[in-house]
């Protein structure tokens, strides 16, 4: 899910939500994924006539059920907390990151909360004054429109930051999973700038 307000960044986590009955596609599994998934192999019996074999695993990702998790601003990956093939739950931390933009995004969010609350109060007060003849219908409509606009701006910023949770340390935060699923790709590693 990408929002118009989000910039596409190099860091993303691709999740899929399991659903039965969709076509399967063969994929290669990295050694890190094998370890994370707990996959083990057994030796072939010595009397077997098989000279070579490949083992494959199938991952089903139904159309429209994959979700890219992105950041709303540039950051540096401090620590990935998942690997490809790992199952995650909604709200689970995917990575620890750092960005100077994190503090300003939180400040902007708080400012939008204050503005929305204030504009709602003004709209209610203007409506009361209109009801006793001290404000016009147009003034009441404009105040209501301003309150609705402030609420829309607040909700948009909350949506941008919905997968961001605070962490200890200056400008550090966790990127969390919006849904239950399986990590199919991690595009950045520790120390990499995500831009």
N, C-alpha and C positions, 0 to 999 in steps of 0.2 A: 504494500500500500504506500504510494508516494503522494504527498500532498503538494499542491501548487506552491506553497510557501517554502517547501524544503528544497535545498540545493542537492543535486545528485553528488554523492561523495564516493571516493574510492573504497571506503570502509562500508561493507554491508554484510549482513548475515542473511542467508536465504533459508527460510524455514518451509517445510511442507507439512500439511495436515493430512494424516492418513485417512483414506477413504477406500473402501473395498470396491473391486470391479472395474478398475481402470487399466489401460494398457501398461505393460511393463517395459522398461528400457534397461539394458545392461550398462553398468558403470564400473570403473576401476575403483578400488578402495586403497587408500594410502596406508602405509605401515602405522601411522599415528591413529588413523580411524580403526584399523584392525585392533589395536591395543585398547582404544576407547570403547569399542563395541564388545570387547571380550571374545573375539573370534579366535578359535583355535583349529588346528588341523591335526589329522591323524596320519601316520605313515601308511602307505599302500602295502597290502599283504605281499610277502615275498613271492608267492606262487601266482600272483596276478599276471594276466597277459597285457595289462595296460602299459604302454611304453611312455605315454605322457598324458597329462590331463590338465584342464584348467578348472578352477573353481570360480563360480560367479555368484554374485548376490544381486537381487533385484530390489530396486527402490521404486515405489509407486508414488508418483506425484500427479494427482488429478489436475486437469486444466482449471485454472482460476483458484487453486488452493495453495499456491506458493505465495510467500510474502517476503519481500525484501525489507530488512530493517536497516534504516539509514540514520545518520546524524543530521541535526538541523544546523550544525556549524562545524568548522574545521577543528580538528583535535589531534592529539598524539596518543597512539595506543600504548598504554602502560603494561597491560596484562590481559591477554585473551583468556577467558574463563571457560571456553568450550572448544571442542574440536569437531571437525567434520564427522558426521555419523552419530553424534551425541543427541539423545532425546532431551528436550527441555520443556519446562512448564511455563505457562503465562506468568510473567513477573520475575522469572529467573534471570539473574545477571549473566550477560553474555560477554562483557568486557569491561575493564577498568580503563578510563581514558582521562586525559587532561586537556583543558582548553581555557584560555583567558576569556573566551566568549561565553563560557558557562555562567560566570557571575553576572555579566550584563544581561543575559537572557533571563536569569532569575529576577533581576531588578526590573526588567521590562514587564515580566509577568506580574510582579507585585504592583507595579504602577497601573497596569491594566485592570487589576482587581479593584484597586482604590477608585479608579475612574468609573468603572462599571457600577460600583456601589453608590458613588456620589451621583452619577447621572440617573440612576434608578430613583434615588431620593428626590432629586430635582423634578423628575417626571411625576412622581406621586404628589409632590407639593404643588406643582403647576396645575395638576388635575383638580386638587382641592380648591385652589384659588379660582380656577375656571368655574367650578360648580357654584361658587358664591359671587361670580360676576367680576372678579378682579383680574382675570386673564382671559384672553380670547381663545377660541377653538384652535386657531392656527398655532398659537404659542404652546398649547397643550400637545398638539400633534407633533410639533418640532421637538419638544422635550421628550416625548415618547420615542420618536425616531432616534434621537441622540442616545437615549438609554439602550435601545435595541442595537444600535451600531456598536456601542461600547461593549455590550455583551457578546456580540459576534466576534469582535477583535480579541476579547479575552478567551473565548472558546477556541479560536484559531491558534492562539499562542499555547494554550494548554494542550491542544492536539499536537503541535510541533514538539512539545517537551514530554509527551506522555510516556515515552520509553526511557526517560532520563531520571535517574535517582541519585541523590547526593551521596558522596563518599567522604571519608576523612581526608583532609589535606587540601591545600590551596588549589582551587579550580579543578578538582578531580570529581569524577562522577562515574556511575555505572550506566551502561546501555543494557536495557532489559528486554526480554522477549515479550511481544504483545500477545502471543498465542501459544498453546501447546503445539509441539511439532518436533521435527528432526532437523538438525543443522545439516545442510547440504553443501554449504560453501562458506568459508571465512576468507576475506580478501586482504587482511592486513595482519601484521605480526608485531610483537613487542618492539617499541622504539620507533616504529614507522609513523611518519606524518600522514595523517588522513586529510586529504584536501580535495 
